Amino acid sequence: MLFRSTIGDGVALTRETMTDEQRKSVILEYLKAFDNGGVTSTGDGILDLFAEDAQAYFPKWGLANGKEEIGRMFGDVGSTIKKIEHHYAHFNWVFSGGDVVVVEGTSHGEHRDGPWRAGVPEWAAGRWCDVFEIRDWKVQRLFIYLDPDYAAKDTERYPWLADRA
């Protein structure tokens, strides 16, 4: 379904209503592109999935505004990851009934500091939760929540890890 409305100075705004399954397909394309070195199934770059004015957040990097900054963020973070694989069969999906979709999952891979796998050890990296806002077939907002210490090297600052590290 297509909605047309007029805003402010008479500019027409067109918005396509998306289903949860359509939003999910955009998110899966994004995650699979990450597993494929930033290349989508159509051969496009991962940034093509984002709106021009999108926002993204990654822990220890901060907030990126617009595709250019998001590209910088992905370049910075991606340069530390040699390989990543998401575990699609184990995702938990939460649909808001609107543009917001939350997906929780696990992954494994290799960081420049060493490998990781969700659950090995149980307290380390590999579990994540992403909050997406998908509208008009584009990621409008993405907040990524995870432990960016992929290789589990940052243990000295956490006394409860002393016996487990």
Secondary structure as a PSIPRED ss2 file (coil, helix, strand):
# PSIPRED VFORMAT (PSIPRED V4.0)

   1 M C   1.000  0.000  0.000
   2 L E   0.000  0.000  1.000
   3 F E   0.000  0.000  1.000
   4 R E   0.000  0.000  1.000
   5 S E   0.000  0.000  1.000
   6 T E   0.000  0.000  1.000
   7 I E   0.000  0.000  1.000
   8 G C   1.000  0.000  0.000
   9 D C   1.000  0.000  0.000
  10 G C   1.000  0.000  0.000
  11 V E   0.000  0.000  1.000
  12 A E   0.000  0.000  1.000
  13 L E   0.000  0.000  1.000
  14 T E   0.000  0.000  1.000
  15 R E   0.000  0.000  1.000
  16 E E   0.000  0.000  1.000
  17 T C   1.000  0.000  0.000
  18 M C   1.000  0.000  0.000
  19 T C   1.000  0.000  0.000
  20 D H   0.000  1.000  0.000
  21 E H   0.000  1.000  0.000
  22 Q H   0.000  1.000  0.000
  23 R H   0.000  1.000  0.000
  24 K H   0.000  1.000  0.000
  25 S H   0.000  1.000  0.000
  26 V H   0.000  1.000  0.000
  27 I H   0.000  1.000  0.000
  28 L H   0.000  1.000  0.000
  29 E H   0.000  1.000  0.000
  30 Y H   0.000  1.000  0.000
  31 L H   0.000  1.000  0.000
  32 K H   0.000  1.000  0.000
  33 A H   0.000  1.000  0.000
  34 F H   0.000  1.000  0.000
  35 D H   0.000  1.000  0.000
  36 N C   1.000  0.000  0.000
  37 G C   1.000  0.000  0.000
  38 G C   1.000  0.000  0.000
  39 V E   0.000  0.000  1.000
  40 T C   1.000  0.000  0.000
  41 S C   1.000  0.000  0.000
  42 T C   1.000  0.000  0.000
  43 G C   1.000  0.000  0.000
  44 D C   1.000  0.000  0.000
  45 G E   0.000  0.000  1.000
  46 I H   0.000  1.000  0.000
  47 L H   0.000  1.000  0.000
  48 D H   0.000  1.000  0.000
  49 L H   0.000  1.000  0.000
  50 F E   0.000  0.000  1.000
  51 A E   0.000  0.000  1.000
  52 E E   0.000  0.000  1.000
  53 D E   0.000  0.000  1.000
  54 A E   0.000  0.000  1.000
  55 Q E   0.000  0.000  1.000
  56 A E   0.000  0.000  1.000
  57 Y E   0.000  0.000  1.000
  58 F E   0.000  0.000  1.000
  59 P C   1.000  0.000  0.000
  60 K C   1.000  0.000  0.000
  61 W C   1.000  0.000  0.000
  62 G E   0.000  0.000  1.000
  63 L E   0.000  0.000  1.000
  64 A E   0.000  0.000  1.000
  65 N E   0.000  0.000  1.000
  66 G H   0.000  1.000  0.000
  67 K H   0.000  1.000  0.000
  68 E H   0.000  1.000  0.000
  69 E H   0.000  1.000  0.000
  70 I H   0.000  1.000  0.000
  71 G H   0.000  1.000  0.000
  72 R H   0.000  1.000  0.000
  73 M H   0.000  1.000  0.000
  74 F H   0.000  1.000  0.000
  75 G H   0.000  1.000  0.000
  76 D H   0.000  1.000  0.000
  77 V H   0.000  1.000  0.000
  78 G H   0.000  1.000  0.000
  79 S C   1.000  0.000  0.000
  80 T C   1.000  0.000  0.000
  81 I E   0.000  0.000  1.000
  82 K E   0.000  0.000  1.000
  83 K E   0.000  0.000  1.000
  84 I E   0.000  0.000  1.000
  85 E E   0.000  0.000  1.000
  86 H E   0.000  0.000  1.000
  87 H C   1.000  0.000  0.000
  88 Y H   0.000  1.000  0.000
  89 A H   0.000  1.000  0.000
  90 H H   0.000  1.000  0.000
  91 F C   1.000  0.000  0.000
  92 N E   0.000  0.000  1.000
  93 W E   0.000  0.000  1.000
  94 V E   0.000  0.000  1.000
  95 F E   0.000  0.000  1.000
  96 S C   1.000  0.000  0.000
  97 G C   1.000  0.000  0.000
  98 G C   1.000  0.000  0.000
  99 D C   1.000  0.000  0.000
 100 V E   0.000  0.000  1.000
 101 V E   0.000  0.000  1.000
 102 V E   0.000  0.000  1.000
 103 V E   0.000  0.000  1.000
 104 E E   0.000  0.000  1.000
 105 G E   0.000  0.000  1.000
 106 T E   0.000  0.000  1.000
 107 S E   0.000  0.000  1.000
 108 H E   0.000  0.000  1.000
 109 G E   0.000  0.000  1.000
 110 E E   0.000  0.000  1.000
 111 H E   0.000  0.000  1.000
 112 R C   1.000  0.000  0.000
 113 D C   1.000  0.000  0.000
 114 G E   0.000  0.000  1.000
 115 P E   0.000  0.000  1.000
 116 W E   0.000  0.000  1.000
 117 R E   0.000  0.000  1.000
 118 A C   1.000  0.000  0.000
 119 G C   1.000  0.000  0.000
 120 V E   0.000  0.000  1.000
 121 P C   1.000  0.000  0.000
 122 E C   1.000  0.000  0.000
 123 W C   1.000  0.000  0.000
 124 A C   1.000  0.000  0.000
 125 A C   1.000  0.000  0.000
 126 G C   1.000  0.000  0.000
 127 R E   0.000  0.000  1.000
 128 W E   0.000  0.000  1.000
 129 C E   0.000  0.000  1.000
 130 D E   0.000  0.000  1.000
 131 V E   0.000  0.000  1.000
 132 F E   0.000  0.000  1.000
 133 E E   0.000  0.000  1.000
 134 I E   0.000  0.000  1.000
 135 R E   0.000  0.000  1.000
 136 D C   1.000  0.000  0.000
 137 W C   1.000  0.000  0.000
 138 K E   0.000  0.000  1.000
 139 V E   0.000  0.000  1.000
 140 Q E   0.000  0.000  1.000
 141 R E   0.000  0.000  1.000
 142 L E   0.000  0.000  1.000
 143 F E   0.000  0.000  1.000
 144 I E   0.000  0.000  1.000
 145 Y E   0.000  0.000  1.000
 146 L E   0.000  0.000  1.000
 147 D C   1.000  0.000  0.000
 148 P C   1.000  0.000  0.000
 149 D C   1.000  0.000  0.000
 150 Y C   1.000  0.000  0.000
 151 A C   1.000  0.000  0.000
 152 A C   1.000  0.000  0.000
 153 K C   1.000  0.000  0.000
 154 D C   1.000  0.000  0.000
 155 T C   1.000  0.000  0.000
 156 E C   1.000  0.000  0.000
 157 R C   1.000  0.000  0.000
 158 Y C   1.000  0.000  0.000
 159 P H   0.000  1.000  0.000
 160 W H   0.000  1.000  0.000
 161 L H   0.000  1.000  0.000
 162 A C   1.000  0.000  0.000
 163 D C   1.000  0.000  0.000
 164 R C   1.000  0.000  0.000
 165 A C   1.000  0.000  0.000
